[in-house]
Amino acid sequence: MSMPIGLGLPPTPPPVLAPRRKTRQLMVGSVGVGSDHPISVQSMTTTKTHDINATLQQIAQLTASGCDIVRVACPMPIDAEALPIIAKKSPIPVIADIHFQPKYIFSAIDAGCAAVRVNPGNIKEFDGRVKEVAQAAGDAGIPIRIGVNGGSLDKRILDKYNGKATPEALVESALWEASLFEEHGYGDIAISVKHSDPVLMVEAYRQLAEKCDYPLHLGVTEAGPKFMGTIKSSVAFGALLSQGIGDTIRVSLSADPVEEIKVGDQILQSLNLRPRKLEIVSCPSCGRAQVDVYKLAEEVTEGLDGLEVPLRVAVMGCVVNGPGEARDADLGVASGNGKGQIFVKGEIIKTVPESQIVQTLIEEAMRIAETMDPEVLAAAEASGMKAEVKVTR
């Protein structure tokens, strides 16, 4: 029998639900933002920006978690004074978040920040300062994000829409401000139109996407605590990203900002918009389960945390779907009667007691990872097929 000959071609990229909406391209430091670049994940520090050590420490934690771009608040002069050091020492691009005082926009630009977010709804006399801001940002070669927010919409716009932050109001505010920058020859603009209601937020971004080619920063503002905020962001981002809308995202949670990165990363992975990492295929358990599936799935997930290879692991608890899922995975277990059959690449390699399932899966995962060709791993990562250990509920 003749053997197939490898042609050295890269793996086929995983399918996505829709092509990306075409946008103009921006550079936020070293990170590209726009349809020609991967969708980036952002977060915002919760430290006092003037506490430079604490802020840089949190930025380091965010970077280690996969954060691409970080935003820092700048409400006081001492925060503005800290920006040059933070911008210089941060391992990822820093965006200064400016409200109320336009002077801090210029401080952030002079400090070497990679971009500036402005809220036109609450910056004093902002429209009259646009020419200066456009000139300064243009000279520095950095982009501006016009960040419109349902909770701080310009009073003029609110009055027009009877005091309601409707999708139309959010879009009109954003495009009006963008037009002022364009009048002065400045077009390196990203836009966000955030709202705490996911339905209104989705509709605002859909309308905005039809009316401009600016890169869009997605966000559900004030999304809530970890559980509720994760649900709101996942629903809203999924609706938009599945239509190709969105170029950078920030999950807003009342939680450690590292959690924002984890959620954002998983949202992109689930839509094949970011290389897959650790994901576990595990059953939700039912009356048929003859082992403690919850415990097994949690312990395997914990034991494989950080493993970054193209690997799918199935942890199954009964004979109905277990053998099929375990056989289809790179590595898996079909459990029953206090024991588990261990599958590797579709073949049963051994049967072990329930007490040894977790350790056996971890050992086999590490063994498989060690045998993988570095070139294969690099190709998989480049094509969006990174480590995959899948969880279903």
C-alpha positions in Angstrom: 0.0 0.0 0.0 1.4 3.4 -0.9 1.9 5.9 1.9 0.5 9.4 1.6 3.2 12.1 1.1 3.1 15.2 3.2 3.3 18.4 1.2 4.3 20.6 4.1 1.2 22.7 3.8 -0.1 24.5 6.8 -3.3 23.2 8.5 -6.6 24.5 7.2 -7.8 27.3 9.5 -10.8 26.3 11.6 -14.1 27.5 10.3 -15.7 30.8 11.5 -19.3 31.8 11.4 -18.8 34.9 9.3 -15.9 36.8 7.6 -14.6 39.9 9.5 -16.2 43.2 8.6 -13.6 45.2 6.7 -12.2 48.2 8.6 -9.4 50.7 8.5 -6.3 49.5 10.3 -4.8 50.9 13.5 -1.7 50.2 15.5 -2.0 50.4 19.3 1.7 50.2 20.1 2.7 46.8 18.7 -0.9 45.4 18.5 -2.8 45.8 15.3 -6.5 46.6 15.6 -8.7 46.2 12.6 -10.0 43.5 10.2 -6.4 42.6 9.0 -5.4 41.7 12.6 -6.5 39.1 15.2 -9.2 40.3 17.6 -7.4 41.5 20.7 -8.5 41.2 24.3 -8.2 44.2 26.6 -8.7 44.9 30.3 -8.3 47.8 32.7 -6.3 48.0 35.8 -8.1 48.4 39.2 -5.1 50.0 41.0 -4.6 53.6 41.6 -2.6 54.6 38.6 -0.3 56.8 40.7 0.7 53.7 42.6 3.2 52.8 39.9 4.5 49.5 41.4 1.0 48.2 42.1 -0.2 49.2 38.6 2.8 47.6 36.8 2.4 44.4 38.9 -1.2 44.1 37.9 -0.3 44.8 34.2 2.3 41.9 34.5 -0.5 39.6 35.9 -2.8 40.6 33.0 0.0 40.1 30.5 0.7 36.6 31.8 -3.1 35.8 31.5 -3.1 36.7 27.8 -4.1 40.4 27.9 -3.1 42.2 24.6 -3.8 45.8 25.6 -4.3 47.4 29.0 -6.1 50.6 29.9 -5.4 52.8 33.0 -7.4 55.5 34.6 -6.2 59.0 34.8 -8.5 61.0 37.0 -5.9 63.2 38.9 -2.6 65.0 38.2 -0.6 62.4 40.1 -2.0 59.8 37.8 -0.9 61.7 34.8 2.5 62.1 36.3 2.8 58.3 36.6 2.0 57.6 32.9 5.5 58.0 31.4 7.0 55.3 33.7 4.0 53.0 33.3 3.9 53.4 29.5 7.6 52.8 29.3 7.8 49.7 31.6 4.6 48.0 30.6 5.1 44.8 28.6 1.9 45.5 26.6 0.5 48.7 25.1 -1.1 51.1 27.5 -4.2 53.2 26.8 -5.0 56.2 29.0 -8.6 56.4 29.9 -9.7 60.1 30.0 -12.8 61.7 31.4 -13.8 65.2 32.4 -10.4 67.0 32.0 -9.1 67.4 28.4 -5.6 68.4 29.7 -5.0 64.8 30.6 -5.4 63.8 27.0 -2.3 65.8 26.2 -0.5 64.5 29.2 -1.2 60.9 28.1 0.1 61.6 24.6 3.2 63.3 25.9 3.8 60.3 28.3 4.1 57.9 25.4 0.8 56.0 25.8 0.0 53.8 22.9 -3.5 55.3 22.5 -6.0 57.4 24.4 -9.7 56.7 25.1 -11.8 59.8 25.3 -15.4 60.0 26.6 -17.0 62.9 24.7 -20.0 62.8 26.9 -18.3 64.1 30.0 -15.1 65.8 28.9 -15.4 69.5 29.4 -15.8 71.5 26.2 -14.5 68.5 24.3 -15.8 69.5 20.9 -13.9 72.8 21.0 -10.6 70.9 21.8 -10.9 68.4 19.0 -8.5 70.2 16.7 -5.8 70.3 19.4 -6.3 66.6 20.2 -6.2 65.6 16.6 -3.0 67.6 16.0 -1.3 66.1 19.1 -2.4 62.5 18.4 -1.5 62.8 14.8 2.0 64.2 15.5 2.5 61.3 18.0 1.2 58.7 15.6 -1.3 57.2 18.0 -5.0 56.3 17.7 -7.9 57.7 19.6 -10.8 55.6 20.8 -14.1 57.5 21.0 -15.7 55.7 23.9 -19.4 56.5 24.0 -21.2 55.1 27.0 -24.9 54.8 27.8 -24.4 56.0 31.3 -22.6 59.2 30.3 -24.1 60.3 27.0 -23.8 63.9 25.9 -26.7 65.9 27.3 -27.5 67.3 23.9 -27.9 63.8 22.4 -29.9 62.6 25.4 -32.3 65.6 25.1 -32.8 64.8 21.4 -33.8 61.2 22.3 -36.1 62.1 25.2 -33.5 61.2 27.9 -33.0 57.7 26.6 -29.6 56.2 25.6 -31.0 54.4 22.6 -28.9 52.6 20.1 -29.5 55.5 17.7 -28.4 58.0 20.3 -25.2 56.1 21.0 -24.3 55.8 17.3 -25.1 59.4 16.5 -22.9 60.6 19.4 -20.0 58.5 18.2 -20.2 59.4 14.6 -20.6 63.1 15.3 -17.4 63.1 17.4 -15.6 61.1 14.7 -16.7 63.6 12.1 -15.1 66.4 14.1 -11.8 64.6 14.0 -12.1 63.9 10.3 -12.7 67.6 9.6 -9.1 68.1 10.9 -7.6 65.4 8.8 -7.4 62.8 11.6 -8.8 59.4 11.0 -6.9 56.9 13.3 -10.1 56.3 15.2 -11.7 53.3 17.0 -15.2 53.5 18.4 -17.1 51.9 21.2 -20.8 52.3 21.9 -21.3 50.5 25.2 -24.5 49.9 27.1 -25.3 47.8 30.2 -28.2 46.2 28.3 -26.8 43.6 25.9 -29.8 43.9 23.5 -29.3 47.6 23.2 -25.6 47.2 23.0 -25.8 44.7 20.1 -28.2 46.8 18.2 -26.0 49.9 18.6 -23.0 48.1 17.2 -24.9 46.6 14.3 -26.1 50.1 13.3 -22.6 51.5 13.7 -21.0 48.7 11.7 -23.3 49.6 8.7 -22.4 53.3 8.8 -18.6 53.4 9.1 -15.3 51.5 8.6 -13.8 52.4 12.0 -12.5 49.4 14.0 -14.9 48.6 16.8 -14.1 48.0 20.5 -16.8 45.7 21.9 -18.0 46.0 25.5 -21.0 45.6 27.7 -20.5 48.4 30.2 -21.2 47.7 33.9 -21.9 44.1 33.0 -22.0 43.1 36.7 -20.4 40.5 39.0 -18.4 37.6 37.5 -21.3 35.2 36.7 -23.8 37.7 35.4 -21.2 39.8 33.6 -19.8 36.7 31.9 -23.3 35.7 30.6 -24.1 39.2 29.4 -20.7 39.7 27.6 -20.8 36.2 26.1 -24.3 36.7 24.7 -23.6 40.1 23.3 -20.1 39.4 21.9 -21.2 36.1 20.4 -24.1 37.8 18.6 -21.7 40.4 17.1 -18.6 38.4 16.5 -20.7 35.7 14.8 -21.6 38.4 12.2 -18.0 39.5 11.8 -18.4 42.6 13.9 -15.7 43.5 16.4 -12.0 44.1 16.4 -11.0 44.3 20.0 -13.0 43.3 23.2 -13.1 44.1 26.8 -15.2 42.0 29.2 -16.3 44.3 32.1 -16.6 42.4 35.3 -16.9 43.4 39.0 -14.0 41.0 39.6 -10.3 40.6 39.4 -9.4 41.9 35.9 -7.5 38.7 35.2 -11.0 37.1 35.1 -11.9 39.4 32.3 -9.1 38.1 30.2 -10.0 34.5 30.9 -13.6 35.1 29.8 -12.6 37.1 26.7 -10.1 34.5 25.7 -12.7 31.7 26.0 -15.3 33.7 24.0 -12.9 34.1 21.1 -11.7 30.5 21.3 -15.3 29.2 21.2 -15.8 31.0 17.9 -12.5 30.0 16.4 -11.3 33.6 16.5 -8.3 32.8 18.7 -6.1 29.8 18.9 -7.6 27.2 21.2 -6.0 26.4 24.5 -7.2 24.1 27.3 -10.8 22.9 26.8 -12.3 19.7 28.4 -15.0 17.5 26.9 -16.9 16.4 30.0 -20.5 15.2 30.4 -22.9 17.1 32.7 -23.6 13.8 34.6 -26.9 12.2 35.2 -28.4 9.2 36.9 -26.5 6.9 34.6 -23.1 8.1 35.9 -21.2 5.5 37.8 -18.3 7.7 38.8 -18.0 11.2 40.2 -17.8 13.1 36.9 -17.8 16.5 38.5 -14.7 15.7 40.6 -12.9 14.0 37.7 -13.5 16.9 35.3 -12.4 19.5 37.8 -9.3 17.6 38.8 -8.3 16.9 35.2 -8.9 20.6 34.3 -6.7 21.7 37.2 -4.0 19.2 36.4 -3.8 20.2 32.8 -4.0 24.0 33.4 -1.4 25.7 31.3 -0.9 22.9 28.9 -0.6 24.6 25.5 -0.6 21.9 22.8 -3.2 20.9 20.2 -4.8 18.3 22.5 -8.5 17.4 23.1 -9.3 15.5 26.3 -12.7 13.9 27.1 -13.8 13.0 30.6 -17.0 10.9 30.3 -19.0 9.3 33.0 -21.1 6.5 31.5 -21.4 4.0 28.6 -23.9 6.0 26.5 -21.8 8.8 25.0 -18.6 8.0 26.9 -16.9 5.6 24.6 -17.7 7.6 21.5 -16.5 10.9 22.9 -13.4 9.4 24.4 -12.6 7.7 21.1 -13.0 10.9 19.1 -10.7 12.8 21.4 -6.9 12.8 21.4 -7.1 11.5 24.9 -10.1 10.5 26.9 -11.7 8.3 29.5 -15.0 6.4 29.4 -15.9 5.6 33.0 -18.2 3.1 34.7 -18.4 0.7 37.5 -15.7 2.4 39.4 -13.1 2.2 36.6 -12.2 3.9 33.4 -11.0 2.9 30.0 -8.3 5.2 28.8 -8.3 6.1 25.1 -5.4 7.6 23.1 -6.1 8.6 19.5 -9.2 6.4 19.4 -7.5 3.2 20.9 -8.0 1.7 24.3 -4.6 1.6 25.9 -5.5 0.5 29.4 -8.3 0.2 32.1 -7.6 1.8 35.5 -9.5 2.1 38.8 -11.4 5.4 39.3 -8.8 6.5 41.8 -6.1 6.4 39.1 -8.1 8.1 36.2 -6.9 11.6 36.9 -3.3 10.8 37.3 -3.3 8.6 34.3 -4.9 11.2 32.0 -2.4 13.8 33.2 0.6 11.5 32.6 -0.7 10.6 29.1 -1.3 14.2 28.2 2.2 15.2 29.2 3.6 12.2 27.3 1.7 13.2 24.2 2.8 16.8 24.5 6.5 15.8 24.8 6.3 13.8 21.6 4.8 16.6 19.5 6.9 18.2 16.8 7.6 21.8 17.6 7.0 22.7 13.9 3.6 21.1 14.1 2.8 23.1 17.3 3.9 26.3 15.6 1.8 25.6 12.5 -1.2 24.8 14.7 -0.9 28.0 16.7 -0.5 30.1 13.5 -3.6 28.6 12.0 -5.7 29.0 15.1 -5.6 25.3 16.2 -3.8 25.6 19.5 -4.3 23.4 22.6 -7.8 22.1 22.8 -9.1 20.1 25.7 -12.9 20.5 25.3 -15.8 21.0 28.0 -19.4 20.5 27.2 -22.4 21.0 29.5 
